[in-house]
């Protein structure tokens, strides 16, 4: 059976979520990968069942209780980001503090240094004007090949080949119906972007 990378990811999430369900059925608490997988699986299933964005978000928030995870999981998993397919297209769902607030100094705590860190400063960048010709909002996530986005977004696709949005991983840009905006794109790195 030939699977796309998205389908392979979905099966990995499902397998880990099933492990989480088995762990819970034995009265044990979940580790971080199990808890995240269970929340993601519930969001995928809600989206597949026709749920709205808000309903998908709620499915993820309520999938795992704070009393069902091991100590320290809230510190390790401070955010879940998952792209799901909804009726109006793919959407990025973000849940902050999915398993309760973590401690400031617990495992996985993030401590920020002073100043800004430039994102891939040595890569070529371009700016394109993009218009949403759809009657629905369209959102594009940071690392999606920009030349392959929804065909209802109009722009110079040839110029966009080999580029993605110049955003940190997991961020996205949204166009409302009929909206036009300029976006900065950055060339992909590695052998695919060379």
Secondary structure, 3 states (H helix, E strand, C coil): CCCCHHHHHHHHHHHHHHHHHHHHHCCCCECHHHHHHHHHHHHHHHHHCCCCHHHHHHHHHHCCCHHHECCCHHHHCCEEEEEEEECCEEEEEEEECCCCCCCCCCCCCCCCCCCCCCCCCCCCEEEEEEEECCCCCEEEECCCCHHHCCCCEECCHHHHCCEEECCCCCCEEEECCCCEEEEEEEECCHHHHC
